[in-house]
């Protein structure tokens, strides 16, 4: 069997300080691999630093987002296996061989699952836990870290879902749910990520709070919309039925509110059915 080429893809925006240590380590550890730094509109010395090492650089003329950088790096990559990691120094190069060892067992994607104490803040840890629990319920398998950007994946399978990936920060969520929906094999490997010591996170809780809320709905619509819409439909149905029984006993009549709740439950259920069919069309070419 021919040796598979590895492509390491690092989206980077103003991360020159962490890249000073990270790039030399990657070059020394993976001399035969392709290392791609995606410069997402940085205004620091990222380009000058990369010019000192045998790495490929893909540059955006202005910041487009983490997901857009991932897509640009994927399109440029020549490797059979893609390794994604953050450029802020939180993902450790020494964990890559462990991910590759797990990947060699026959998985289509292996994700580094951050353990307790690895999150950048309490709000991030809580949000990730909520997303992971929801995803676990949706897919029927344990999803240990839905938002981790540290992963090894087969290039051909990853590219099948490239058009679905957003330009922002929720690309890990989208690609994970897409792999589960398509029936590909996904594994998780425990890792520890230290808190960043240089630079600052580009995620702002206030600005991105609504985006994270939308991710919850995106999880459902990407995998199994009916699992999301059916409970909501049932909640409206039993509320309408309960209110009808209450008004029938107390006032001997069928109220407009009961009609509204029961009608809404039917509409939500039908929307769920339609969404399910649309989702099936999205994944029709994933074989």
C-alpha positions as CSV (number, residue, x, y, z in Angstrom):
1,X,0.0,0.0,0.0
2,X,1.3,3.5,-0.8
3,X,2.1,5.8,2.0
4,X,-0.7,8.3,2.5
5,X,0.3,12.0,2.4
6,X,-0.7,13.9,5.4
7,X,-1.8,17.6,5.1
8,X,-1.7,19.6,8.3
9,X,-4.1,22.6,8.0
10,X,-3.8,25.5,10.5
11,X,-6.2,28.4,10.2
12,X,-4.4,31.5,11.6
13,X,-5.5,35.1,12.2
14,X,-2.9,37.2,14.1
15,X,-1.4,34.2,15.8
16,X,2.3,34.9,15.0
17,X,3.4,34.5,18.6
18,X,2.1,31.0,19.0
19,X,3.2,30.1,15.5
20,X,6.8,30.9,16.3
21,X,6.9,27.8,18.5
22,X,4.3,25.7,16.6
23,X,5.6,25.8,13.1
24,X,9.2,24.7,13.9
25,X,7.8,21.8,16.0
26,X,5.5,20.6,13.2
27,X,8.2,20.9,10.5
28,X,10.6,18.9,12.7
29,X,8.1,16.3,13.7
30,X,6.4,15.8,10.3
31,X,9.1,16.5,7.7
32,X,7.4,14.5,5.0
33,X,4.0,16.0,5.5
34,X,2.4,19.0,3.9
35,X,1.9,21.9,6.3
36,X,-0.6,24.6,5.2
37,X,-1.0,27.8,7.1
38,X,-4.2,29.6,6.1
39,X,-3.5,33.3,6.7
40,X,-7.0,34.7,7.4
41,X,-6.4,38.3,6.8
42,X,-3.8,38.7,9.5
43,X,-2.2,42.1,10.0
44,X,0.8,40.9,12.1
45,X,4.0,39.2,10.9
46,X,2.4,35.8,10.1
47,X,3.5,35.9,6.4
48,X,7.1,36.9,7.3
49,X,7.4,34.1,9.8
50,X,6.0,31.4,7.4
51,X,8.5,32.5,4.8
52,X,11.3,31.2,7.0
53,X,10.0,27.6,7.0
54,X,9.0,25.0,4.3
55,X,5.3,25.5,4.7
56,X,2.6,26.4,2.2
57,X,0.6,29.6,2.8
58,X,-2.9,30.3,1.6
59,X,-3.8,33.9,2.3
60,X,-7.2,35.7,2.5
61,X,-7.1,39.4,1.6
62,X,-9.4,40.1,4.6
63,X,-10.7,38.0,7.6
64,X,-13.3,35.6,6.4
65,X,-13.7,33.4,9.5
66,X,-12.4,30.1,10.8
67,X,-14.7,28.0,8.6
68,X,-13.7,29.9,5.5
69,X,-10.0,29.3,6.3
70,X,-10.7,25.6,6.8
71,X,-12.3,25.4,3.4
72,X,-9.5,27.3,1.7
73,X,-6.9,25.0,3.3
74,X,-8.9,21.9,2.3
75,X,-9.1,23.0,-1.3
76,X,-5.4,23.6,-1.4
77,X,-4.4,20.4,0.3
78,X,-2.9,17.5,-1.7
79,X,-2.9,15.0,1.1
80,X,-5.1,11.9,1.4
81,X,-5.5,12.5,5.1
82,X,-6.2,16.0,6.6
83,X,-5.2,17.1,10.1
84,X,-6.9,20.2,11.4
85,X,-5.6,22.1,14.4
86,X,-5.8,25.6,15.8
87,X,-2.9,27.9,15.4
88,X,-3.2,29.4,18.9
89,X,-1.0,26.8,20.5
90,X,-3.8,25.1,22.5
91,X,-3.6,21.9,20.3
92,X,-0.5,20.0,21.0
93,X,1.6,18.5,18.1
94,X,2.5,15.5,20.3
95,X,-1.2,14.5,20.3
96,X,-1.2,14.0,16.5
97,X,0.5,10.6,16.5
98,X,-2.2,9.4,19.0
99,X,-4.9,10.7,16.7
100,X,-3.3,9.0,13.7
101,X,-2.9,5.7,15.6
102,X,-6.7,5.7,16.4
103,X,-7.4,6.8,12.8
104,X,-5.5,3.8,11.5
105,X,-8.0,1.5,13.2
106,X,-10.4,2.2,10.3
107,X,-12.2,5.4,11.3
108,X,-13.1,8.0,8.8
109,X,-12.6,10.8,11.4
110,X,-11.0,11.0,14.8
111,X,-11.6,14.1,17.0
112,X,-9.6,15.3,19.9
113,X,-12.0,15.5,22.8
114,X,-11.0,18.2,25.3
115,X,-11.1,17.0,28.9
116,X,-12.1,18.9,32.1
117,X,-10.1,22.0,32.6
118,X,-9.3,22.4,28.9
119,X,-12.0,24.9,28.0
120,X,-11.1,28.6,27.6
121,X,-13.8,29.6,30.1
122,X,-16.7,28.4,32.1
123,X,-19.2,29.8,29.6
124,X,-17.4,27.9,26.7
125,X,-17.4,24.7,28.7
126,X,-21.1,24.9,29.5
127,X,-22.0,25.7,25.9
128,X,-19.9,22.8,24.6
129,X,-21.5,20.4,27.1
130,X,-25.0,21.4,26.0
131,X,-24.1,21.0,22.3
132,X,-22.5,17.6,22.9
133,X,-25.4,16.3,24.9
134,X,-27.9,17.4,22.3
135,X,-25.8,15.9,19.5
136,X,-25.5,12.6,21.5
137,X,-29.3,12.5,21.7
138,X,-29.7,13.2,18.0
139,X,-27.2,10.6,16.7
140,X,-27.7,7.9,19.4
141,X,-24.0,7.7,20.0
142,X,-21.7,9.4,22.5
143,X,-20.5,12.8,21.2
144,X,-17.7,13.8,23.6
145,X,-16.8,17.1,22.1
146,X,-18.9,18.6,19.3
147,X,-16.9,21.8,18.9
148,X,-13.3,20.6,18.9
149,X,-11.3,21.8,15.9
150,X,-8.5,19.2,16.4
151,X,-9.2,16.3,14.1
152,X,-7.9,13.8,11.6
153,X,-10.2,13.0,8.6
154,X,-10.1,11.3,5.2
155,X,-9.8,14.1,2.6
156,X,-12.2,12.6,0.1
157,X,-15.0,12.2,2.6
158,X,-14.4,15.7,4.2
159,X,-14.7,17.3,0.8
160,X,-18.1,15.8,0.2
161,X,-19.5,18.2,2.8
162,X,-17.4,21.2,2.1
163,X,-20.3,23.2,0.7
164,X,-22.2,22.8,4.0
165,X,-19.5,24.3,6.1
166,X,-20.2,27.9,7.4
167,X,-17.5,30.6,7.2
168,X,-17.7,31.2,11.0
169,X,-16.8,29.1,14.0
170,X,-19.3,26.3,13.8
171,X,-17.6,24.2,11.2
172,X,-16.7,21.4,13.7
173,X,-20.4,21.0,14.5
174,X,-21.4,20.9,10.9
175,X,-18.8,18.3,9.8
176,X,-19.4,16.1,12.8
177,X,-23.1,15.9,12.3
178,X,-22.6,15.4,8.6
179,X,-20.3,12.4,9.1
180,X,-22.8,10.8,11.5
181,X,-25.7,11.4,9.1
182,X,-23.8,9.8,6.2
183,X,-22.9,6.8,8.3
184,X,-19.2,7.4,8.4
185,X,-17.2,6.2,11.4
186,X,-16.3,8.8,14.0
187,X,-14.1,8.3,17.1
188,X,-13.0,10.5,20.0
189,X,-9.7,10.6,21.7
190,X,-9.2,12.4,25.0
191,X,-6.8,15.3,24.9
192,X,-5.8,18.2,27.2
193,X,-5.5,21.7,25.8
194,X,-3.7,24.3,27.9
195,X,-5.1,27.8,28.1
196,X,-3.6,30.2,25.5
197,X,-0.7,32.3,26.7
198,X,-0.5,34.6,23.7
199,X,-3.0,36.6,21.7
200,X,-6.7,36.5,22.4
201,X,-9.7,34.5,21.3
202,X,-11.7,35.8,18.3
203,X,-14.9,34.5,19.9
204,X,-16.9,37.1,21.7
205,X,-19.6,35.6,24.0
206,X,-22.0,38.6,23.5
207,X,-21.7,38.7,19.8
208,X,-21.5,35.0,19.2
209,X,-24.2,34.0,21.8
210,X,-27.0,34.1,19.2
211,X,-24.8,32.2,16.8
212,X,-24.2,29.4,19.3
213,X,-28.0,29.3,19.9
214,X,-28.5,28.8,16.2
215,X,-26.0,26.0,16.2
216,X,-28.4,24.0,18.5
217,X,-31.1,24.2,15.8
218,X,-28.6,23.5,13.1
219,X,-27.5,20.3,14.8
220,X,-31.1,19.1,14.6
221,X,-31.8,20.1,11.1
222,X,-28.4,18.7,9.8
223,X,-29.0,15.3,11.3
224,X,-32.6,14.4,11.9
225,X,-35.0,17.4,11.8
226,X,-38.0,15.3,12.9
227,X,-36.2,14.5,16.2
228,X,-36.2,18.3,16.8
229,X,-39.7,19.2,15.4
230,X,-41.6,16.2,16.8
231,X,-41.1,17.0,20.5
232,X,-42.1,20.6,19.9
233,X,-45.1,19.5,17.9
234,X,-46.2,17.1,20.7
235,X,-45.7,19.9,23.3
236,X,-48.1,22.2,21.3
237,X,-50.6,19.3,20.8
238,X,-50.8,18.3,24.5
239,X,-51.0,21.9,25.5
240,X,-53.9,22.5,23.1
241,X,-55.6,19.3,24.2
242,X,-55.2,20.0,27.9
243,X,-56.4,23.6,27.4
244,X,-59.4,22.3,25.5
245,X,-60.3,19.8,28.2
246,X,-60.0,22.5,30.8
247,X,-62.3,25.0,28.9
248,X,-64.7,22.2,28.1
249,X,-65.1,21.3,31.7
250,X,-65.2,24.9,33.0
251,X,-67.0,26.7,30.2
252,X,-68.3,24.0,28.0
253,X,-66.8,25.4,24.8
254,X,-63.8,25.0,22.4
255,X,-61.7,28.2,22.5
256,X,-59.6,29.9,19.9
257,X,-56.5,29.3,21.9
258,X,-57.1,25.5,21.8
259,X,-57.6,25.7,18.0
260,X,-54.4,27.7,17.6
261,X,-52.3,25.3,19.7
262,X,-53.6,22.2,17.9
263,X,-53.2,23.8,14.5
264,X,-49.7,24.9,15.3
265,X,-48.7,21.4,16.4
266,X,-49.9,20.0,13.1
267,X,-48.0,22.6,11.1
268,X,-44.8,22.1,13.1
269,X,-45.0,18.3,12.5
270,X,-45.5,18.8,8.8
271,X,-42.6,21.2,8.6
272,X,-40.5,18.5,10.3
273,X,-41.5,16.0,7.7
274,X,-40.6,18.3,4.9
275,X,-37.3,19.1,6.6
276,X,-36.5,15.4,6.9
277,X,-37.0,15.0,3.1
278,X,-34.8,18.0,2.4
279,X,-32.1,16.6,4.7
280,X,-32.2,13.3,2.8
281,X,-31.6,15.1,-0.5
282,X,-28.6,17.0,1.0
283,X,-26.9,13.6,1.8
284,X,-27.8,11.8,-1.3
285,X,-24.3,12.1,-2.8
286,X,-22.4,11.2,0.4
287,X,-21.8,7.6,-0.6
